[in-house]
Amino acid sequence: MANYFLKRLLGLLPTLLAVAVLVFLFVHMLPGDPARLAAGPDAGPETIELVRKDLGLDKPLVAQFYDFFGRMLHGDFGHSMRTRRPVSTEIAERFMPTLWLTLASMAWSVVFGMTIGIASAVFRNRWPDRLGMILAVSGISFPAFALGMLLMQIFSVELGWLPTVGADTWRHYILPSITLGAAVAAVMARFTRASFVEVMQEDFVRTARAKGLSEWVVIAKHCLRNALIPVVTMMGLQFGFLLGGSIVVETVFNWPGLGRLLVDAVGMRDYPVIQTLVLLFSLEFILINLVVDVLYGFINPTIRYR
Amino acid sequence: MNGPSAPDVLVEAAPPEQQDAVAAVAAHARVRTPWTEFWRKFRKQHVALVALAFVLLLVVIAVLAPWIAPYDAENFFDYERLNQGPSWQHWMGVDPLGRDIFSRILVGARISLAAGFFSVAIGGIVGAVLGLLAGYYGGWWDRIVMRISDVLLAFPGILLALGVVAILGSSMVNVVVAVSVFSVPAFARLVRGNTLVLKQMTYVEAVRSVGASDWTILMRHILPGSVSAIVVYFTMRLGTSIITAASLSFLGMGAQPPMPEWGAMLNEARADMVNAPHVALFPSLAIFFTVLAFNLLGDGMRDALDPKIDRM
């Protein structure tokens, strides 16, 4: 098990290298001369040339990549063009609010989504199923930014129960995490239902019922464990979706997180920040996929790790 | 498609006293094509039928928008009624600049539908071609296409789209390009899977043995076998693409004011939420019902086609 984990971790290195190359090329494809941008609007041609030399932009592409990659390994991601502060500081400040928001959204949407999915499967084609699936299809159809604005209007402006923007207390987390998690809860509900319906038709479920187990034990013990395997994969994929969704939700709620940092950076063409954020997001996806693979082993011992 | 079929014509042509008998024979003779089978199953799903009707209505609105909109969506300003709620003159009220929200919603339908349609169409065509080639030829080409697809699939669409917009700059056309990029891998994977199955079929072997070119085999004998799956997936994908396109406009990276794109309208409405919540309400509902209709239609088509396609 530990061996497998280590092997997979080593296997990540080529993927990360590929991502780094892609990000590097991506930044080079961006329109505009970075030297001109860094030098500022009033700089003359000589200044721009100086800045170009200073940034190493006059070297061949391969040498530039070597520099870029070497600096990155030392934890130097350059300076934000907008604030002139190190990119690592900018990101470090914004990291935790996004992480907590993502985790809070994931937690409630998994619990809520799976409950709806299981209830729908158990009461298939009866009213709990219909209600649950109406909720679920609405959840994937309501755009997060509209839901966020609606919730904020009702609970913060009209009723005054919850704060509108910021990330100071736990009460600030309620509306953004509901907004961010709604689509995930909906997908989880639909997916859990499908997986559960399939498992409930298996022979071993009939056997469990036949030997006189209560319906509750059959569902909670025999079905749940088997239905969970595809659901866990889905959870991993949804984590990626949450990180993407945080971009929109953070803009609505003015959340001091990575998503808004990225939107601002794209708007201001702050290349060092964009490139580091894209790398960070990619790393997160790769790690999440690894964790999902490892989780499989705990849920389904028949999967052998070689 | 429910017009009089050949058997129906036969029944009507028969003498009255024999019509029942002829009808019985005709019903038996009625050919069960995949298409009639699909329609028979689809017809039973009332929700999907309502969704289909709504989608058709939207298409009509999108095509006729400039003619049926009561006011000019961008250049009409009613300065007497700024921020006013719904009334007889302005069914959905007036926005902070005095524009008629109902007219803007109608014209916005054209933008959102076109953005969704073209982005999925581009993504679908590119993905289908890649998937066909990958599945048919296999080898290193297959491995490269599938590896890239896996990476793109794992990436959240909005992030990818944001990257594309960062390179190309913000405009509605670039949003369509950006959103189509993340439809490519899903279609590639779908078509590749179908191609892998179909290329093993006896009839494909037969076509190859009479000397048909690879191009003919792919286009005339393998692609048609995937069309139904592509159409279903196309419909299901439209909803997501419309939301992503609207999200980008909401972030200020797609349609720019004064264009009445629904996401951009919401972005504009944000400034005056406290005074005029109705300005945000109607674009939200427009996006919701449009995407809901496409999702329900897609679900219905999938269930009618094959209940075993995974229920995402």
Interface residues (C-beta under 8 A of the other chain):
Chain A: F26 M29 L30 P31 V137 S138 I140 S141 F142 P143 A144 F145 A146 M149 L150 M152 Q153 V157 V187 R190 F191 R193 A194 L237 G240 F241 L243 G244 G245 I247 V248 T251 L262 V263 V266 G267 R269 I274 V278 F281 S282 F285 N289
Chain B: A154 F155 P156 G157 I158 L159 L162 G163 V165 A166 I167 G169 G239 I243 A246 S247 F250 L251 G252 M253 G263 L266 A269 R270 M273 V274 P277 A280 L281 P283 S284 I287 F288 V291 L292 N295 L296 D299 D310 R311 M312
